[in-house]
């Protein structure tokens, strides 16, 4: 879990704007925003996509859906089944 210097959870929207998007831009993955401008809105560039990528890789490698659901903070693997059930692992 990412926390602030005070131990609070980092808000996803703030992390996206202040850390994630600048990192993607510095790596050349997305365009740098104009000075004083806003980042282009795109779900595929958001930090949350990393969570989905991680889940896909774990499941593709044969990981347990029950264990992965627990790691991701879900109360049951049902949500993962709905999202990733179309894969053939």
TIFI-676821 format. One record per residue: residue in three letters; x, y, z of N, C-alpha, C, O, CB in turn. Coordinates in Angstrom, 1 decimal, padded with zeros to 4 digits. Glycine has a CB too. Layout:
<atoms>
+--------+--------+--------+--------+--------+--------+--------+--------+--------+--------+--------+--------+--------+--------+--------+--------+
! residu !    nxx !    nyy !    nzz !   caxx !   cayy !   cazz !    cxx !    cyy !    czz !    oxx !    oyy !    ozz !   cbxx !   cbyy !   cbzz !
+--------+--------+--------+--------+--------+--------+--------+--------+--------+--------+--------+--------+--------+--------+--------+--------+
!    ALA !      X !      Y !      Z !      X !      Y !      Z !      X !      Y !      Z !      X !      Y !      Z !      X !      Y !      Z !
...
+--------+--------+--------+--------+--------+--------+--------+--------+--------+--------+--------+--------+--------+--------+--------+--------+
</atoms>
This chain:
<atoms>
+--------+--------+--------+--------+--------+--------+--------+--------+--------+--------+--------+--------+--------+--------+--------+--------+
! residu !    nxx !    nyy !    nzz !   caxx !   cayy !   cazz !    cxx !    cyy !    czz !    oxx !    oyy !    ozz !   cbxx !   cbyy !   cbzz !
+--------+--------+--------+--------+--------+--------+--------+--------+--------+--------+--------+--------+--------+--------+--------+--------+
!    UNK !  000.8 ! -001.2 !  000.0 !  000.0 !  000.0 !  000.0 !  000.9 !  001.2 !  000.0 !  001.9 !  001.3 !  000.7 ! -001.0 !  000.0 !  001.2 !
!    UNK !  000.5 !  002.2 ! -000.8 !  001.2 !  003.5 ! -000.8 !  000.6 !  004.4 !  000.3 ! -000.6 !  004.5 !  000.4 !  001.1 !  004.1 ! -002.2 !
!    UNK !  001.5 !  005.0 !  001.0 !  001.0 !  005.9 !  002.1 !  001.7 !  007.3 !  002.0 !  002.8 !  007.4 !  001.4 !  001.3 !  005.3 !  003.5 !
!    UNK !  001.1 !  008.3 !  002.6 !  001.7 !  009.6 !  002.7 !  002.7 !  009.6 !  003.8 !  002.8 !  008.6 !  004.5 !  000.6 !  010.7 !  002.9 !
!    UNK !  003.4 !  010.7 !  004.0 !  004.3 !  010.8 !  005.1 !  003.6 !  010.7 !  006.4 !  004.3 !  010.5 !  007.5 !  005.1 !  012.1 !  005.0 !
!    UNK !  002.3 !  010.9 !  006.5 !  001.5 !  010.8 !  007.7 !  000.9 !  009.4 !  007.9 !  000.2 !  009.2 !  008.9 !  000.4 !  011.8 !  007.7 !
!    UNK !  001.2 !  008.5 !  007.0 !  000.7 !  007.1 !  007.1 ! -000.7 !  006.9 !  006.5 ! -001.2 !  005.8 !  006.6 !  000.7 !  006.7 !  008.5 !
!    UNK ! -001.3 !  007.9 !  005.9 ! -002.6 !  007.8 !  005.3 ! -002.4 !  007.2 !  003.9 ! -001.4 !  007.3 !  003.3 ! -003.3 !  009.2 !  005.2 !
!    UNK ! -003.5 !  006.5 !  003.4 ! -003.5 !  006.0 !  002.1 ! -003.4 !  007.1 !  001.1 ! -004.0 !  008.2 !  001.3 ! -004.8 !  005.1 !  001.8 !
!    UNK ! -002.7 !  006.9 !  000.0 ! -002.5 !  007.9 ! -001.1 ! -003.8 !  007.8 ! -001.9 ! -004.2 !  006.8 ! -002.3 ! -001.2 !  007.7 ! -001.9 !
!    UNK ! -004.4 !  009.0 ! -002.2 ! -005.6 !  009.0 ! -003.1 ! -005.1 !  008.7 ! -004.5 ! -004.1 !  009.2 ! -005.0 ! -006.3 !  010.4 ! -003.1 !
!    UNK ! -005.8 !  007.8 ! -005.2 ! -005.5 !  007.3 ! -006.5 ! -005.4 !  008.5 ! -007.5 ! -004.5 !  008.5 ! -008.4 ! -006.5 !  006.3 ! -007.0 !
!    UNK ! -006.4 !  009.4 ! -007.4 ! -006.4 !  010.5 ! -008.4 ! -005.1 !  011.4 ! -008.2 ! -004.6 !  011.9 ! -009.2 ! -007.6 !  011.3 ! -008.2 !
!    UNK ! -004.7 !  011.6 ! -007.0 ! -003.5 !  012.4 ! -006.8 ! -002.3 !  011.7 ! -007.2 ! -001.4 !  012.3 ! -007.8 ! -003.4 !  012.8 ! -005.3 !
!    UNK ! -002.2 !  010.4 ! -006.9 ! -001.1 !  009.6 ! -007.4 ! -001.0 !  009.6 ! -008.9 !  000.1 !  009.7 ! -009.4 ! -001.2 !  008.2 ! -006.8 !
!    UNK ! -002.1 !  009.5 ! -009.6 ! -002.1 !  009.5 ! -011.0 ! -001.6 !  010.8 ! -011.6 ! -000.7 !  010.7 ! -012.5 ! -003.5 !  009.3 ! -011.5 !
!    UNK ! -002.0 !  011.9 ! -011.0 ! -001.6 !  013.2 ! -011.6 ! -000.2 !  013.6 ! -011.2 !  000.6 !  014.1 ! -012.0 ! -002.6 !  014.3 ! -011.1 !
!    UNK !  000.2 !  013.3 ! -009.9 !  001.5 !  013.8 ! -009.5 !  002.7 !  012.8 ! -009.6 !  003.8 !  013.2 ! -009.6 !  001.4 !  014.1 ! -008.0 !
!    UNK !  002.4 !  011.5 ! -009.7 !  003.5 !  010.5 ! -009.8 !  003.4 !  009.7 ! -011.1 !  004.3 !  009.6 ! -011.9 !  003.4 !  009.6 ! -008.6 !
!    UNK !  002.2 !  009.0 ! -011.3 !  002.1 !  008.0 ! -012.3 !  002.3 !  008.6 ! -013.7 !  003.1 !  008.2 ! -014.5 !  000.8 !  007.3 ! -012.2 !
!    UNK !  001.4 !  009.6 ! -014.0 !  001.5 !  010.2 ! -015.4 !  002.8 !  010.9 ! -015.7 !  003.3 !  010.8 ! -016.8 !  000.3 !  011.3 ! -015.5 !
!    UNK !  003.4 !  011.7 ! -014.7 !  004.7 !  012.2 ! -015.0 !  005.8 !  011.1 ! -015.3 !  006.7 !  011.3 ! -016.1 !  005.2 !  013.1 ! -013.8 !
!    UNK !  005.6 !  010.0 ! -014.6 !  006.6 !  008.9 ! -014.8 !  006.4 !  008.3 ! -016.2 !  007.4 !  008.1 ! -016.9 !  006.4 !  007.8 ! -013.8 !
!    UNK !  005.1 !  008.1 ! -016.6 !  004.9 !  007.6 ! -018.0 !  005.4 !  008.6 ! -019.0 !  005.9 !  008.2 ! -020.0 !  003.4 !  007.4 ! -018.2 !
!    UNK !  005.2 !  009.9 ! -018.8 !  005.7 !  010.9 ! -019.7 !  007.2 !  010.9 ! -019.8 !  007.7 !  011.0 ! -020.9 !  005.1 !  012.3 ! -019.3 !
!    UNK !  007.8 !  010.8 ! -018.7 !  009.3 !  010.8 ! -018.6 !  009.9 !  009.6 ! -019.4 !  011.0 !  009.6 ! -019.9 !  009.8 !  010.8 ! -017.2 !
!    UNK !  009.1 !  008.5 ! -019.4 !  009.5 !  007.3 ! -020.0 !  009.2 !  007.3 ! -021.5 !  009.5 !  006.3 ! -022.3 !  008.9 !  006.0 ! -019.3 !
!    UNK !  008.4 !  008.3 ! -021.9 !  008.0 !  008.4 ! -023.3 !  006.8 !  007.6 ! -023.7 !  006.5 !  007.3 ! -024.9 !  009.2 !  008.0 ! -024.2 !
!    UNK !  006.1 !  007.1 ! -022.7 !  004.9 !  006.3 ! -022.9 !  003.7 !  007.1 ! -023.3 !  002.9 !  006.7 ! -024.2 !  004.6 !  005.4 ! -021.7 !
!    UNK !  003.6 !  008.3 ! -022.7 !  002.5 !  009.2 ! -023.1 !  003.1 !  010.6 ! -023.3 !  004.3 !  010.8 ! -022.9 !  001.4 !  009.3 ! -021.9 !
!    UNK !  002.4 !  011.5 ! -024.0 !  003.0 !  012.8 ! -024.2 !  003.1 !  013.6 ! -022.9 !  002.3 !  013.5 ! -022.0 !  002.1 !  013.6 ! -025.2 !
!    UNK !  004.1 !  014.5 ! -022.9 !  004.2 !  015.4 ! -021.7 !  003.1 !  016.4 ! -021.8 !  002.7 !  016.9 ! -022.9 !  005.6 !  016.1 ! -021.7 !
!    UNK !  002.5 !  016.8 ! -020.7 !  001.4 !  017.7 ! -020.7 !  002.0 !  019.1 ! -020.9 !  003.1 !  019.4 ! -020.5 !  000.6 !  017.6 ! -019.4 !
!    UNK !  001.2 !  020.0 ! -021.4 !  001.6 !  021.4 ! -021.6 !  001.7 !  022.0 ! -020.2 !  000.9 !  021.7 ! -019.3 !  000.6 !  022.1 ! -022.5 !
!    UNK !  002.6 !  023.0 ! -020.1 !  002.8 !  023.7 ! -018.8 !  001.4 !  024.3 ! -018.4 !  000.8 !  025.1 ! -019.1 !  003.9 !  024.8 ! -018.9 !
!    UNK !  001.0 !  024.0 ! -017.2 ! -000.3 !  024.6 ! -016.7 ! -001.5 !  023.8 ! -017.2 ! -002.6 !  024.1 ! -016.8 ! -000.4 !  026.0 ! -017.0 !
!    UNK ! -001.3 !  022.8 ! -018.1 ! -002.4 !  022.1 ! -018.6 ! -002.7 !  020.9 ! -017.8 ! -002.1 !  020.6 ! -016.8 ! -002.1 !  021.7 ! -020.1 !
!    UNK ! -003.7 !  020.1 ! -018.3 ! -004.1 !  018.9 ! -017.6 ! -003.6 !  017.7 ! -018.4 ! -003.4 !  017.8 ! -019.6 ! -005.7 !  018.8 ! -017.4 !
!    UNK ! -003.5 !  016.6 ! -017.7 ! -003.2 !  015.3 ! -018.4 ! -004.3 !  014.9 ! -019.3 ! -005.5 !  015.1 ! -018.9 ! -002.8 !  014.2 ! -017.4 !
!    UNK ! -004.0 !  014.3 ! -020.4 ! -005.1 !  013.8 ! -021.3 ! -005.8 !  012.7 ! -020.5 ! -005.1 !  011.8 ! -019.8 ! -004.5 !  013.2 ! -022.6 !
!    UNK ! -007.1 !  012.6 ! -020.5 ! -007.9 !  011.6 ! -019.8 ! -007.9 !  010.3 ! -020.6 ! -008.4 !  010.3 ! -021.8 ! -009.3 !  012.1 ! -019.5 !
!    UNK ! -007.4 !  009.3 ! -020.1 ! -007.4 !  008.0 ! -020.7 ! -007.3 !  006.9 ! -019.7 ! -006.3 !  006.9 ! -018.9 ! -006.2 !  007.9 ! -021.8 !
!    UNK ! -008.3 !  006.0 ! -019.6 ! -008.3 !  004.9 ! -018.7 ! -007.1 !  004.0 ! -018.8 ! -006.6 !  003.5 ! -017.9 ! -009.6 !  004.1 ! -018.7 !
!    UNK ! -006.6 !  003.9 ! -020.1 ! -005.5 !  002.9 ! -020.3 ! -004.2 !  003.5 ! -019.8 ! -003.2 !  002.7 ! -019.7 ! -005.4 !  002.7 ! -021.8 !
!    UNK ! -004.1 !  004.8 ! -019.5 ! -002.9 !  005.4 ! -018.9 ! -002.9 !  005.5 ! -017.4 ! -002.0 !  005.9 ! -016.8 ! -002.7 !  006.7 ! -019.5 !
!    UNK ! -004.1 !  005.1 ! -016.8 ! -004.2 !  005.3 ! -015.4 ! -003.5 !  004.2 ! -014.6 ! -003.2 !  003.1 ! -015.1 ! -005.7 !  005.3 ! -015.0 !
!    UNK ! -003.2 !  004.5 ! -013.4 ! -002.4 !  003.5 ! -012.5 ! -003.2 !  002.2 ! -012.3 ! -002.6 !  001.2 ! -012.2 ! -002.1 !  004.1 ! -011.2 !
!    UNK ! -004.5 !  002.3 ! -012.3 ! -005.4 !  001.1 ! -012.1 ! -005.1 !  000.0 ! -013.1 ! -005.3 ! -001.2 ! -012.8 ! -006.8 !  001.5 ! -012.1 !
!    UNK ! -004.7 !  000.4 ! -014.3 ! -004.4 ! -000.6 ! -015.3 ! -003.3 ! -001.5 ! -014.9 ! -003.2 ! -002.7 ! -015.3 ! -004.1 !  000.1 ! -016.7 !
!    UNK ! -002.4 ! -001.0 ! -014.1 ! -001.3 ! -001.9 ! -013.6 ! -001.8 ! -003.0 ! -012.7 ! -001.3 ! -004.1 ! -012.8 ! -000.3 ! -001.0 ! -012.8 !
!    UNK ! -002.8 ! -002.7 ! -012.0 ! -003.5 ! -003.7 ! -011.1 ! -004.1 ! -004.8 ! -012.0 ! -003.9 ! -006.0 ! -011.7 ! -004.6 ! -003.1 ! -010.3 !
!    UNK ! -004.7 ! -004.5 ! -013.1 ! -005.3 ! -005.4 ! -014.0 ! -004.2 ! -006.2 ! -014.7 ! -004.3 ! -007.5 ! -014.9 ! -006.2 ! -004.8 ! -015.1 !
!    UNK ! -003.1 ! -005.6 ! -015.1 ! -002.0 ! -006.3 ! -015.7 ! -001.4 ! -007.3 ! -014.8 ! -001.1 ! -008.4 ! -015.2 ! -000.9 ! -005.2 ! -016.2 !
!    UNK ! -001.2 ! -006.9 ! -013.5 ! -000.7 ! -007.8 ! -012.5 ! -001.6 ! -009.0 ! -012.4 ! -001.1 ! -010.2 ! -012.4 ! -000.5 ! -007.1 ! -011.2 !
!    UNK ! -002.9 ! -008.8 ! -012.3 ! -003.8 ! -009.9 ! -012.1 ! -003.8 ! -010.8 ! -013.3 ! -003.8 ! -012.1 ! -013.1 ! -005.3 ! -009.4 ! -011.9 !
!    UNK ! -003.7 ! -010.3 ! -014.5 ! -003.7 ! -011.1 ! -015.7 ! -002.4 ! -012.0 ! -015.7 ! -002.5 ! -013.2 ! -016.1 ! -003.7 ! -010.2 ! -016.9 !
!    UNK ! -001.3 ! -011.4 ! -015.4 !  000.0 ! -012.1 ! -015.4 !  000.0 ! -013.2 ! -014.3 !  000.4 ! -014.4 ! -014.6 !  001.2 ! -011.2 ! -015.1 !
!    UNK ! -000.5 ! -012.9 ! -013.1 ! -000.6 ! -014.0 ! -012.1 ! -001.5 ! -015.1 ! -012.5 ! -001.1 ! -016.3 ! -012.4 ! -001.1 ! -013.4 ! -010.8 !
!    UNK ! -002.6 ! -014.8 ! -013.1 ! -003.5 ! -015.9 ! -013.5 ! -003.0 ! -016.7 ! -014.7 ! -003.1 ! -017.9 ! -014.7 ! -004.9 ! -015.3 ! -013.8 !
!    UNK ! -002.4 ! -016.0 ! -015.6 ! -001.8 ! -016.6 ! -016.8 ! -000.7 ! -017.6 ! -016.4 ! -000.5 ! -018.6 ! -017.0 ! -001.3 ! -015.6 ! -017.8 !
!    UNK !  000.0 ! -017.2 ! -015.3 !  001.1 ! -018.1 ! -014.8 !  000.6 ! -019.2 ! -014.0 !  001.4 ! -020.0 ! -013.5 !  002.1 ! -017.2 ! -014.0 !
!    UNK ! -000.7 ! -019.3 ! -013.8 ! -001.3 ! -020.4 ! -013.1 ! -001.6 ! -020.1 ! -011.6 ! -001.8 ! -021.1 ! -010.8 ! -000.4 ! -021.6 ! -013.1 !
!    UNK ! -001.5 ! -018.9 ! -011.3 ! -001.8 ! -018.5 ! -009.9 ! -003.3 ! -018.8 ! -009.5 ! -004.1 ! -018.8 ! -010.3 ! -001.5 ! -017.0 ! -009.7 !
!    UNK ! -003.5 ! -018.9 ! -008.2 ! -004.8 ! -019.2 ! -007.7 ! -005.7 ! -018.0 ! -007.7 ! -005.3 ! -016.9 ! -007.2 ! -004.7 ! -019.8 ! -006.2 !
!    UNK ! -006.9 ! -018.1 ! -008.3 ! -007.8 ! -017.0 ! -008.3 ! -008.2 ! -016.6 ! -006.9 ! -008.5 ! -015.4 ! -006.6 ! -009.0 ! -017.3 ! -009.1 !
!    UNK ! -008.4 ! -017.6 ! -006.0 ! -008.7 ! -017.3 ! -004.6 ! -007.6 ! -016.5 ! -003.9 ! -007.9 ! -015.5 ! -003.2 ! -009.0 ! -018.6 ! -003.8 !
!    UNK ! -006.4 ! -016.9 ! -004.1 ! -005.3 ! -016.2 ! -003.5 ! -005.1 ! -014.8 ! -004.1 ! -004.9 ! -013.8 ! -003.3 ! -004.0 ! -017.0 ! -003.6 !
!    UNK ! -005.3 ! -014.7 ! -005.4 ! -005.1 ! -013.4 ! -006.0 ! -006.2 ! -012.4 ! -005.5 ! -006.0 ! -011.3 ! -005.3 ! -005.2 ! -013.5 ! -007.5 !
!    UNK ! -007.5 ! -013.0 ! -005.4 ! -008.6 ! -012.1 ! -004.9 ! -008.2 ! -011.6 ! -003.5 ! -008.5 ! -010.4 ! -003.2 ! -009.9 ! -012.9 ! -004.9 !
!    UNK ! -007.6 ! -012.4 ! -002.7 ! -007.3 ! -012.0 ! -001.3 ! -006.2 ! -010.9 ! -001.4 ! -006.3 ! -009.9 ! -000.7 ! -006.8 ! -013.2 ! -000.5 !
!    UNK ! -005.2 ! -011.1 ! -002.3 ! -004.1 ! -010.1 ! -002.5 ! -004.6 ! -008.8 ! -002.9 ! -004.1 ! -007.7 ! -002.5 ! -003.0 ! -010.6 ! -003.4 !
!    UNK ! -005.6 ! -008.8 ! -003.8 ! -006.2 ! -007.6 ! -004.3 ! -007.2 ! -006.9 ! -003.4 ! -007.7 ! -005.9 ! -003.7 ! -006.8 ! -007.8 ! -005.7 !
!    UNK ! -007.5 ! -007.6 ! -002.3 ! -008.5 ! -007.0 ! -001.4 ! -009.9 ! -007.3 ! -001.6 ! -010.8 ! -006.7 ! -001.1 ! -008.3 ! -005.6 ! -001.3 !
!    UNK ! -010.2 ! -008.3 ! -002.5 ! -011.6 ! -008.7 ! -002.8 ! -012.0 ! -009.7 ! -001.7 ! -011.2 ! -010.5 ! -001.2 ! -011.7 ! -009.3 ! -004.2 !
!    UNK ! -013.3 ! -009.7 ! -001.3 ! -013.8 ! -010.6 ! -000.3 ! -014.0 ! -012.0 ! -000.9 ! -014.1 ! -013.0 ! -000.1 ! -015.2 ! -010.1 !  000.2 !
!    UNK ! -014.1 ! -012.1 ! -002.2 ! -014.2 ! -013.4 ! -002.8 ! -013.7 ! -013.3 ! -004.3 ! -013.5 ! -012.2 ! -004.8 ! -015.7 ! -013.9 ! -002.9 !
!    UNK ! -013.4 ! -014.5 ! -004.9 ! -012.9 ! -014.5 ! -006.2 ! -013.9 ! -014.2 ! -007.3 ! -013.6 ! -014.2 ! -008.5 ! -012.2 ! -015.8 ! -006.5 !
!    UNK ! -015.2 ! -014.0 ! -006.9 ! -016.2 ! -013.8 ! -007.9 ! -015.9 ! -012.6 ! -008.8 ! -016.1 ! -012.7 ! -010.0 ! -017.6 ! -013.5 ! -007.2 !
!    UNK ! -015.5 ! -011.5 ! -008.3 ! -015.2 ! -010.3 ! -009.1 ! -014.1 ! -010.7 ! -010.1 ! -014.2 ! -010.2 ! -011.3 ! -014.7 ! -009.1 ! -008.2 !
!    UNK ! -013.1 ! -011.4 ! -009.7 ! -012.0 ! -011.8 ! -010.6 ! -012.6 ! -012.7 ! -011.7 ! -012.2 ! -012.6 ! -012.9 ! -010.9 ! -012.4 ! -009.9 !
!    UNK ! -013.4 ! -013.6 ! -011.3 ! -014.0 ! -014.5 ! -012.3 ! -014.8 ! -013.7 ! -013.4 ! -014.7 ! -014.0 ! -014.6 ! -015.0 ! -015.5 ! -011.6 !
!    UNK ! -015.5 ! -012.7 ! -012.9 ! -016.3 ! -011.9 ! -013.9 ! -015.4 ! -011.1 ! -014.8 ! -015.7 ! -011.0 ! -016.0 ! -017.2 ! -010.9 ! -013.1 !
!    UNK ! -014.3 ! -010.6 ! -014.3 ! -013.4 ! -009.8 ! -015.1 ! -012.5 ! -010.6 ! -016.0 ! -012.3 ! -010.2 ! -017.1 ! -012.6 ! -008.8 ! -014.2 !
!    UNK ! -012.0 ! -011.7 ! -015.4 ! -010.9 ! -012.4 ! -016.1 ! -011.4 ! -013.8 ! -016.5 ! -010.5 ! -014.6 ! -017.0 ! -009.7 ! -012.5 ! -015.2 !
!    UNK ! -012.6 ! -014.2 ! -016.3 ! -013.1 ! -015.5 ! -016.6 ! -013.1 ! -015.9 ! -018.1 ! -013.1 ! -017.1 ! -018.4 ! -014.5 ! -015.6 ! -016.2 !
!    UNK ! -012.9 ! -014.9 ! -019.0 ! -012.9 ! -015.2 ! -020.4 ! -011.5 ! -015.7 ! -020.9 ! -011.4 ! -016.2 ! -022.0 ! -013.2 ! -014.0 ! -021.2 !
!    UNK ! -010.5 ! -015.6 ! -020.0 ! -009.2 ! -016.2 ! -020.3 ! -009.2 ! -017.7 ! -020.2 ! -010.0 ! -018.3 ! -019.5 ! -008.1 ! -015.6 ! -019.4 !
!    UNK ! -008.3 ! -018.3 ! -020.9 ! -008.3 ! -019.8 ! -021.0 ! -007.2 ! -020.4 ! -020.2 ! -006.5 ! -021.2 ! -020.7 ! -008.2 ! -020.2 ! -022.5 !
!    UNK ! -007.1 ! -020.1 ! -018.9 ! -006.1 ! -020.7 ! -018.1 ! -006.8 ! -021.7 ! -017.2 ! -006.1 ! -022.4 ! -016.5 ! -005.3 ! -019.7 ! -017.3 !
+--------+--------+--------+--------+--------+--------+--------+--------+--------+--------+--------+--------+--------+--------+--------+--------+
</atoms>
